[in-house]
Amino acid sequence: MKKVISVGAALGGLLVANSAFAEGVEAAASSNNGMVALASCLAIGVAAFGAATSQGKAVAAALEGIARNPNCRDQVFMPMILGLVFMEFQALMGFIVAFLWFNK
């Protein structure tokens, strides 16, 4: 617990130090670009992680249902594919939002 608090304090100090020692508008703009880049990377990572996790769970549930009742393959397969498409679309939207945010 003590280690987590000290790591949090160190990261907090790094974030505050940039604004404390800013030399002007150019320096503030360059430090903001670094934060926007970090936030964009985090947005892409969260979107990809969420999509991959939900796709794995959806496919596992669909395959389990098909394994229990092989006759329902046709009724399970198309909704599963449609759900996977929507999940992948959400991941792509996370990428697009992060890209637009970074190039703002």
C-alpha positions as CSV (number, residue, x, y, z in Angstrom):
1,M,0.0,0.0,0.0
2,K,2.9,2.3,0.8
3,K,4.4,1.6,-2.6
4,V,1.2,2.5,-4.4
5,I,0.9,5.8,-2.5
6,S,4.6,6.7,-3.3
7,V,4.1,5.9,-7.0
8,G,0.9,8.0,-7.1
9,A,2.7,10.9,-5.4
10,A,5.6,10.7,-7.9
11,L,3.3,10.7,-10.9
12,G,1.3,13.6,-9.4
13,G,4.5,15.5,-9.0
14,L,5.5,14.9,-12.6
15,L,2.1,16.2,-13.8
16,V,2.3,19.3,-11.7
17,A,5.9,20.1,-12.5
18,N,5.2,20.8,-16.1
19,S,2.8,23.6,-15.4
20,A,4.9,25.0,-12.6
21,F,8.0,25.5,-14.7
22,A,6.3,26.6,-18.0
23,E,8.3,29.3,-19.7
24,G,5.7,30.7,-22.0
25,V,2.9,29.9,-24.4
26,E,5.1,27.7,-26.6
27,A,6.2,25.6,-23.7
28,A,2.6,25.2,-22.4
29,A,1.5,24.2,-25.9
30,S,4.2,21.5,-26.2
31,S,3.4,20.1,-22.7
32,N,-0.3,20.0,-23.7
33,N,0.6,18.1,-26.9
34,G,2.3,15.4,-24.7
35,M,-0.8,15.1,-22.5
36,V,-3.1,14.9,-25.5
37,A,-0.9,12.2,-27.1
38,L,-1.0,10.2,-23.8
39,A,-4.7,10.6,-23.6
40,S,-5.1,9.5,-27.2
41,C,-3.1,6.4,-26.6
42,L,-5.1,5.6,-23.5
43,A,-8.3,6.1,-25.5
44,I,-7.2,3.7,-28.2
45,G,-6.0,1.2,-25.6
46,V,-9.2,1.2,-23.6
47,A,-11.3,0.9,-26.8
48,A,-9.3,-2.0,-28.1
49,F,-9.3,-3.8,-24.7
50,G,-13.0,-3.4,-24.3
51,A,-13.7,-4.6,-27.8
52,A,-11.4,-7.6,-27.5
53,T,-12.8,-8.6,-24.2
54,S,-16.4,-8.4,-25.2
55,Q,-15.8,-10.2,-28.5
56,G,-14.1,-13.0,-26.7
57,K,-17.0,-13.4,-24.3
58,A,-19.6,-13.2,-27.1
59,V,-17.9,-15.8,-29.2
60,A,-17.4,-18.1,-26.2
61,A,-21.1,-17.8,-25.3
62,A,-22.2,-18.4,-28.9
63,L,-20.0,-21.5,-29.3
64,E,-21.1,-22.9,-25.9
65,G,-24.7,-22.5,-27.1
66,I,-24.0,-24.2,-30.4
67,A,-22.1,-27.0,-28.6
68,R,-25.1,-27.6,-26.4
69,N,-27.6,-27.5,-29.2
70,P,-26.0,-28.0,-32.7
71,N,-29.4,-27.5,-34.4
72,C,-29.6,-23.9,-33.4
73,R,-26.4,-23.0,-35.3
74,D,-28.2,-20.9,-37.9
75,Q,-30.1,-18.9,-35.3
76,V,-27.0,-18.1,-33.2
77,F,-24.4,-17.5,-35.9
78,M,-25.8,-14.4,-37.6
79,P,-26.7,-12.5,-34.4
80,M,-23.2,-13.3,-33.1
81,I,-21.6,-11.9,-36.3
82,L,-23.7,-8.8,-36.1
83,G,-22.8,-8.3,-32.5
84,L,-19.1,-8.7,-33.4
85,V,-19.4,-6.1,-36.1
86,F,-20.9,-3.6,-33.7
87,M,-18.2,-4.3,-31.1
88,E,-15.5,-3.8,-33.7
89,F,-17.2,-0.6,-34.9
90,Q,-16.9,0.8,-31.3
91,A,-13.2,0.0,-31.3
92,L,-12.8,1.8,-34.6
93,M,-14.7,4.8,-33.3
94,G,-12.4,5.0,-30.3
95,F,-9.5,5.1,-32.8
96,I,-11.1,7.8,-34.8
97,V,-12.0,9.9,-31.8
98,A,-8.4,9.6,-30.5
99,F,-7.0,10.5,-33.9
100,L,-9.2,13.6,-34.2
101,W,-8.4,14.6,-30.7
102,F,-4.7,14.3,-31.3
103,N,-4.8,16.3,-34.5
104,K,-6.9,19.1,-33.0
